[in-house]
Amino acid sequence: MARILPAKAVPEFLKAYNVTEFGPDCPPEKLMIKVWDLYGTKPQDEANAPGTGQFVAAVVICDSCSRNVELDRARLSKPKA
């Protein structure tokens, strides 16, 4: 089941998974990230969940322009340090 990352985790997610497809018209505070966790890896405290994890897939959606980017397991398997 999918979950929405907390807004404070968005910048960490964008940096860790090198999401550069959004320009200046789509700042991090306008982005929503929906993630699908690997079975059994969903954090207990979703409100304070980090921007990285064991994700199967993710979709980054801009609230202002409705642009979106899909990230598959291969792209999510190796976050940048």
QUINORMO-V797826 format. One record per residue. N is the residue number from 0. RES is the residue in three letters. SS is DSSP state (A for helix, B for strand, O for the rest). PSI is psi in degrees with one decimal (999 if undefined). OMEGA is omega as a letter, one per 30 degrees, with the letter a starting at -180 (none if undefined). Layout:
[[N RES SS PSI OMEGA] [N RES SS PSI OMEGA]]
//
This chain:
[[0 MET O 141.6 a] [1 ALA B 156.2 l] [2 ARG B 157.8 l] [3 ILE B 130.5 l] [4 LEU O 145.1 l] [5 PRO O 148.5 a] [6 ALA A -36.1 a] [7 LYS A -14.9 l] [8 ALA A -9.7 a] [9 VAL A -51.0 a] [10 PRO A -40.9 l] [11 GLU A -43.6 l] [12 PHE A -49.0 a] [13 LEU A -42.7 a] [14 LYS A -46.4 a] [15 ALA A -36.4 a] [16 TYR O 15.1 l] [17 ASN O 50.5 l] [18 VAL O 103.7 a] [19 THR O 10.0 a] [20 GLU O -13.7 a] [21 PHE O 134.4 a] [22 GLY O -164.9 a] [23 PRO O -19.8 l] [24 ASP O -8.8 a] [25 CYS O 71.5 l] [26 PRO O 158.1 a] [27 PRO A -34.2 a] [28 GLU A -13.0 l] [29 LYS A -0.2 a] [30 LEU B 143.4 l] [31 MET B 135.8 a] [32 ILE B 121.1 l] [33 LYS B 126.2 a] [34 VAL B 152.2 l] [35 TRP B 115.5 a] [36 ASP B 148.9 l] [37 LEU O 140.0 a] [38 TYR O 127.9 l] [39 GLY O 5.9 a] [40 THR O 4.4 l] [41 LYS O 133.2 a] [42 PRO O 148.1 l] [43 GLN O -43.0 a] [44 ASP O 88.2 a] [45 GLU A -29.4 a] [46 ALA A -27.0 l] [47 ASN A 23.8 a] [48 ALA O 142.3 l] [49 PRO O 170.2 l] [50 GLY O -0.4 l] [51 THR O 161.4 l] [52 GLY O -167.5 l] [53 GLN O 86.3 a] [54 PHE B 143.8 l] [55 VAL B -37.5 l] [56 ALA B 164.0 l] [57 ALA B 151.9 l] [58 VAL B 128.5 l] [59 VAL B 124.4 a] [60 ILE B 132.4 l] [61 CYS B 123.8 a] [62 ASP O -31.0 a] [63 SER O -35.1 a] [64 CYS O -1.2 l] [65 SER O 14.5 l] [66 ARG O 147.1 l] [67 ASN B 156.8 l] [68 VAL B 130.1 l] [69 GLU B 135.1 l] [70 LEU B 128.0 a] [71 ASP O 176.9 a] [72 ARG A -38.1 a] [73 ALA A -43.4 a] [74 ARG A -28.6 a] [75 LEU A -7.4 a] [76 SER O -21.0 a] [77 LYS O 82.4 l] [78 PRO O 148.9 l] [79 LYS O 147.2 a] [80 ALA O 999 none]]
//
